[in-house]
Amino acid sequence: MFKNLTETQFYLLLFVACIITRVATSIYYIEDIDSLRFALSIEHYDISKLQPHFPGYPVFCFIAKILFLITGSKAASFSIIGGVSVFAIIFFILKISKIEINNRIGIFCSFIIFFNPMIWLMSNRYMPDLMGLALSVAAIYYFTEKNNNTKNLIYAYILVGLLAGVRLSYIPLLIIPLVHNLIINRQRTYLLLSSLLGFAIWFLPLIIMTGYEDLYVSASKQTLGHFTDFGGTVITDNNFYFRSMNLFRSVWADGLGGYWYGRSWQTAILSISYLYFLYLGYIGIKKYLKYDKDLRMIIYCIVLYTLWIFFFQNVIYKTRHILPLLILVFLIATIGQKYVLDPKSIFFNTLVGAFYIALVTVTSTLVMQHQNPTAVSKVKDNISIEDDITTIISSPLINYYMKRHGVRGNYISVEDKDKISAFNSTNEKGALLIGNFQELFADSYKVIPENTFFHNPYVNRMWPQINTFSIAQDNNGIQQ
């Protein structure tokens, strides 16, 4: 079917497929609090109001805003960015692997990235992570290109500067080649200026729009909060075993679609296949690429980034932080196909066929589930049709989500001890509690379970189950 297509035609076909499939699977609801902030930033960009939060991701938001003005759809705008990002990731992974797309190995590499479950889900989310991954892979390519001339390095350093305006937390992935080339390259002044140019493109307009003082205040609060208040880093969640297991699960189950307790049998096929592909890749590296300095540099980059997210990112509740780790998995799996595999092996062809079917099945199932509302969105929809709710009590983030969706009510945060105490001393009726905070009211009111809302945690780890309760007086109107 594809034998007569040139490499350019292959890439053009892939580009169109990436855009069409991602737009076709767009989501038309706000799935979590992070997505809400980016959706709001398209309407009114304001870091001081956390639309979005610092560092503001201005490059991503600017492109999303332009697309929104053209398409009139937030969902389609974010999906177009996602589709282009998927294409760029495949393109540069193939370039790094020195593989042409119009052959068996190129198709294999393109397939495992195109249908990767996390990459597809992230390509539809209202988030900059996948665009950040695309820029990171592109920068790695220019850092490792054999013709490592000053021109290629300038491209790499510009991309690093731009990356800081798309996904700042991915910068540690590129620290090693960034610093290494500044040390050994005689044109370090040009390289440094290139990076500053990429940075200035978005940072100077950001200062003008936000104001220096407001930007400084936002940066200080968010930076301090990220490490000490918001949860997820080793400072606030320091159970190393728990962090390690969640990191592994994020890569294996969420990132690759591998088997985990409670998952479908198709994920077992993916697990067996990936283990075999990675084994072949290990043999290929050991035999042919053991002393390849570029591959070693990429491995060092992944190791450093892994340490960064293990200690200083929220790997417990937000699996998307592991996206850059998939780069190495894709490279190793492709290396095995390139150097070791016997393409005529009946065992291999049977395994690959089963792998393709299982991967498409698992990913398509998750993508279809992604198009249905998440638990928090279901709670919002349920509240919207009820007229007798006067008070809503929940965590600050859920309260914020409800308010921004126009759900009316008297909101009380479970973290506000004074308001909780005042509520317990009143005879208020019709209060709704969102989340498992029953113990705050057990001595004063009846806490009656109402509904439980779910979504698949492999679609989104944020609030996969939310319970709601009504808080009411007893039948005699006397508080208990």
Secondary structure, 3 states (H helix, E strand, C coil): CCCCCCHHHHHHHHHHHHHHHHHHCCCCCCCCHHHHHHHHHHHCCEHHHCECCCCCCHHHHHHHHHHHHHHCCHHHHHHHHHHHHHHHHHHHHHHHHCCCCCCHHHHHHHHHHHCCHHHHHHHHCCCCHHHHHHHHHHHHHHHHCCCCCHHHHHHHHHHHHHHCCCCHHHHHHHHHHHHHHHHHCCCHHHHHHHHHHHHHHHHHHHHHHHCHHHHHHHHHHHHHHHHHCCCCCCCCCCCHHHHHHHHHHHHHHHHCCCCCCCCCCHHHHHHHHHHHHHHHHHHHHHHHCCCCHHHHHHHHHHHHHHHHHHHHCCCCCCHHHHCCHHHHHHHHHHHHHHHCCCCCCHHHHHHHHHHHHHHHHHHHHHHHHHCCCCHHHHHHHHHHCCCCCCEEEECHHHHHHHHHCCCCCEEEECCCHHHHHHHHCCCCCCEEEECCCHHHCCCCCEEEEEEEEECCCCCCCCCCEEEEEEEECCCCCCCC
